[in-house]
Amino acid sequence: MENLEALMHGFSVAISFQHIALMIGGVLLGILVGVLPGLGAPNGVTLLLPLTFTMDPVSAIILLTSTYWGALFGGSTTSILFNIPGEPSSVATTFDGHPMARQGKATEALTTAFLSAGFGAFVGIVVITLLSGFVTSFALRFAPPEYFAVYFLAFASFVAFGGGAPMKTVVSIVTGFALATVGMDIVSGGMRLTFDMPELIRGVSFLVVVIGLFGIGELLLTMEDSLEFRPVATTLSPRRVLAAARDLPRQWVALLRSAAIGIWMGITPGGPTAASFMSYGLARRFSRNGHKFGTGEAEGVVSPETADHAAGTAAMLPMLALGIPGSATAAVMLGGLMIWGLNPGPMLFIEQRDFVWGMIASMYLSNIVAVVLVLATVPLFAAILRLPFTIVAPLIVVVCTISAWSVASAGFDLWLMLVFGVVGWGMKKLDYPIAPLVLAMVIGDKAEDAFRQSMIISHGSFGIFWANPLVGGIATLALALLLWPLASLALRRLRRPAAAG
Amino acid sequence: MAQESGAAQPGGDAPLLSRLVLELIGALVVLGFGATVIWGALEHEVGWGEDGPQAGTLPFWLGLVAMLAAVVIAIQALRKSEVLGAQVMLGRKAAQQSAAFLLPIAALVALAVPLGLYLAMGIYLFGMVMWHGHGLKAAVITAVSAILFNWVAFEYWFMLPLPKGPIEAWLGLA
């Protein structure tokens, strides 16, 4: 009941003319960002972040989260209509969504996708609402060792669940950490990794890196293939939208299963992309219609979409409660939180009740706004994709350049953006995961501080990470996850000769 | 869609880089990055003091881990060299298209500060649209509307001035 009261308070914070206007604006910008290939949710949120520096935190987070939902929805639109995923997380939606559209069922595919996505998001927010009260109960027990253990857990779970080659995940994390150490060291006051370059004294901004990696890098990849849009008819008739909506409850098994997968992948840092693929894969395996997947099955649209959005929303909980983002976009928002002067972590739920509950309440509203807007604007955004990509791509480059400048008004940052564009291209080509790098850049400093503070408290003894059940449990779990790839490799090696003999 | 583009190469494109070569280049870059980080870390104390790690400790170990990971990645790639060597990651035409897209961005970045970002983006957009054969009208409309929109948005709405150059000074706008 306490949560319900807090949520009602949140609604009283979130519902105002200005906030609703920000939601609508954010969702529309998000859909645009999601629709355009080359601009994704992490990048869209990054591009808006400098504009929020002067806003109050509640307005700022409403704008950014609304953009995020909009981007997730927009990505599905292009997957279904054009077979071009506007977002990596909507790749799985193309498998059955586009065949449906080809068969003349574009309306049904879009309606099914948006409503199941809305359902996934709703379940995600309900889970956040229910668990938030629980977070405050252990907030006061968090000291530097606990914080470090939690950061360590986040990285360990990236290595274990991230899906990439473990060594490449390690490279990604280490690179992010190293970039985070550039500049002034707060403990000793020394200049680290600046190589006597004055531009490096203020450090490397993660925003510029994200703009390069996700924005320019993605465009470079897109430029390799000559993009051919093969659009299908894009008029939506309200009657068919309603009919598709009435059919959706029949998919309740897929809806619930996918929402559960999404929430799990969002809270552990698997992220929406991994969630949507996993959900699609499981649906194909366990569904009665599994053999028909890939030919335009509605369940093949429901499963990835529900999981995608459930993961996207659920990723907000560890971001707020522990300072661990469950997705690259959440990592960027976490950076925003710190810039607005908020300290993510369990204490946030006690010290910044207005912010936390205002944000949670706004998530209920903005997802409803997003479902309505995305259905209403499908023809408009489909028309944008009829513009030649050779005009759209340079415009995206200009947007990226302006944003990179607006972070710190430095010409040096533009060159950094360019370099990280090439790096992002290479990382995507070779399947180095990018999200861990962003995560490490955002929380690298905090993790190092927490570690060094713990070491100062304990006079250099690692025993402090097993000093009480809370920190010991987290640290042990993290170590187990870190060793998981090694253990599973060893198991496979052991089993193989046994199977042969 | 990023991951997918590498798998299916459009037919008729002459191969330029195999996955093996690209993996090795990647490992080499990581190796160099790790070495640079270690070099930078050695300017500070890298040991373990009375009060735990010092300023250089973390970067030192990060650099070391990066270098080790690079070696492992290179070995893994070499052990699968036949499979990876046959995978074409980058065709000649694809490389040209990417380079033709990247170099103008470099020009935009280089011109942004001396000329001002507004003029630089105008030149860049005009050039790109003309070069892709959309005609003079489309090029002028794209460039001018981008400049006007961004001017209003950034100088007035967001109050976040972008860099200006000699043209703005001459017009008395800077």
Interface residues (C-beta under 8 A of the other chain):
Chain A: P37 P50 L51 I84 P85 P88 V91 A165 M167 K168 V170 V171 V174 T175 F177 A178 T181 D185 V187 S188 G190 R192 L193 T194 F195 I216 E218 L219 L220 L221 T222 M223 E224 D225 S226 P388 T390 I391 A393 P394 L395 V397 V398 T401 I402 W405 S406 S409 G411 L414 W415 M417 L418 G421 V422 W425 G426 K428 K429 L430 D431 Y432 E448 F451 R452 S454 M455 I456 S458 H459 G460
Chain B: M1 A2 Q3 E4 S5 G6 P10 R19 L22 E23 I25 G26 V29 V30 F33 G34 V37 G40 A41 E43 H44 W48 G49 E50 D51 G52 P53 Q54 A55 G56 L58 P59 L62 G63 V65 A66 A69 A70 V72 I73 Q76 M89 L90 G91 A94 A95 Q97 S98 F101 L102 P104 I105 A106 L108 V109 A112 V113 L117 M121 Y124 L125 M128 V129 H132 H134 A138 T142 A146 N150 F154 F158 L160 L162 P163
